[in-house]
């Protein structure tokens, strides 16, 4: 079944097309949800709520731009609502004095995607959200600021701190395996 047929059927509320949409896109959307959650059970909750929002909002989808991108945005926004933004703004982990290096160590090339995602998931919530939105989803700091209701400079500093934490974790992990 092609995407356009599924969309039309879902807009009419036909169950078989709704099922087809879930089956076709749940894997990709679950990957997005996992990036913003602590574990798989949170990701499942996020995905379920996102699908409810997708079906409720489908009549507003104007078929401009990629349908997958439209659904990804819904999943991202749903995931971000799971986290208290006030605690995000108050995060301080003693990182203010870290020197931020622009060099990318070769150690980053020695880990697979799953290992790196595990380290990303260990980041404090705010850092993880900014890191995912900027590095993985491709949002600008201005867009991140609007989504998370923070300043662009806060987004930049959270990203720099997230990168520094990841860099230190990966270097430590590599030293332990060496």
C-alpha positions, 0 to 999 in steps of 0.5 A: 500500500502506498503512502498516499493511499494510507493517508487518504484511508486514515483521513476517512478513519478506516481501520485497515489504513490506520493499521497499515500506517502504524505497521509501515512507520512504527519502526522508524518513529520508535527509533526517534522516540528512543532517542528522547527516552530513558528506556524502551518502555518510555519510548513505547508510551511516547510512540503510542501518544504520538500516534494518537496525535498523528491520527487526530492531526492527519486532517491538517496534514497538507501533503507539503513536505515529507510525511515522515518528517511531519510525523517525526516532528510530532514524535519529537514534540510528544517526547519533549512534553514528557520532560519538565522543562523547568528542571531542564533549565536548572540543570547544572552539573559542574561543567562550567569550567570544562574546556571545550575542544573543537577537535574530534578524537579518533576514539569516536570512530571506534564505537558502533551506533548502539554504543554511542546511543547508550552514552547519549541516553546517559546524558542529563535530560536537557543535554540529551534533548538539545544534542538530539535536536541539533546533531541528529534531527538537524534543528538550528539553535533558534528552532531548539530555543523555540521548541524548548522555550530556552534561549539560543545561547542556552541551547549552544552551551547545553550542546557544548556540554553534552559533547564534552560529556560524551567525549569524556565518556567515550575516551574513558571507555576506550581507555578501559578496553585498551 
